[in-house]
């Protein structure tokens, strides 16, 4: 990091003139242990999809079937995330980690056997594997992954692909019981770690978080309140644009769930099990997997940052791999980013999810690193310093 700061001081520009980009490039140099750090390319978007039992409480006006229908749209290339990914040259991988309804047949879907079934059996997962001390490089040895999962097509920006790694068909209603068992939450986290490994082994230089799940801003709000101590009113937003009565009901649902389960932020797996979603848990795993491989992960909106809180609770050093792509319009996102100590790169009032905000921020990250690679120093350019 010191070398990156020193290099910035010698480049043909006034010191500090690139503002937050300079500190971002310094952070990425520290993550990589190299100056300049590698260019963050190619980029890979991982969209984790799941459904939520709390949907039964009327927290969203959209039917649950939309989750599976949108997966079909992602695979057909017709969603906003696909348009932005094509613009950025990023690959799109959709992971069914817990969709409630059977997915329509898709010719681009990967054989579920590409992910080792034994590796996704909750009983086969060692709970110690997610202890912060547990980001053991040996445990994440790429050689331990099924070679079939390392298909180079994983990073083909022209063909969105589907990975079926369903832990269960949606979570339980957390107003009645825990959303997940600890083993189910752990299985989802481990799925995220494995997807991170697969994409990085296929050559990805940066991972971008994406999500899909009708009703998933409700567990996101519960996670944010649980990990930060924020009042549910401050952590809960309007999601897809609910009216005032539905919003008041949504806040009450989050408040009641937190009172029922009293999740302990020092036990991140327990928090995810009590009030989380399968996509939230898998995103936490993706972040942990990227951090263990010293690969930056560009966070999208409120679902991503709620998962990032869980990842940071598992392993505080994982924050060093996180880049906040944008500030979601959901109020909980600002609460979470403040708790993580991250400043978003852009603020456009977005609240779509899917990975769209992260994709829009990607050129900013790339530009920050490219400066260290390509801008001349005063000495090399023959430019006088002040």
Secondary structure, 3 states (H helix, E strand, C coil): CHHHHHHHHHECCCCCCCCHHHHHHHHHHHHHCCCCCCCCCCEEEEEEEECCHHHHHCCCCCCCHHHHHHHHHHHHCCCHHHHHHHHHCCEEEEEEEECCCCCCCCCCECCHHHCCHHHHCHHHCCHHHHCHHHCCCCCCCHHHCCHHHHCHHHHCCCCCEEEECCCCCCCCCCCCCCCCCHHHHHHHHHHHHHHHHHHHHCCCCEEEEEEECCCHHHHHHHHHHHHHCCCHHHHCCCCCCCCHHHHHHHHHHHHHHHHHHCCCCCCHHHHHHHHCCHHHHHHHHHHHHHHHCCCEEEECCHHHHHHHHHHHHHCHHHHHHEEECECCCCHHHHHHHHHHCCCCCECCCCCCCCCHHHHHHHHHHHHHHHHHHHCCEHHHHCCCCC
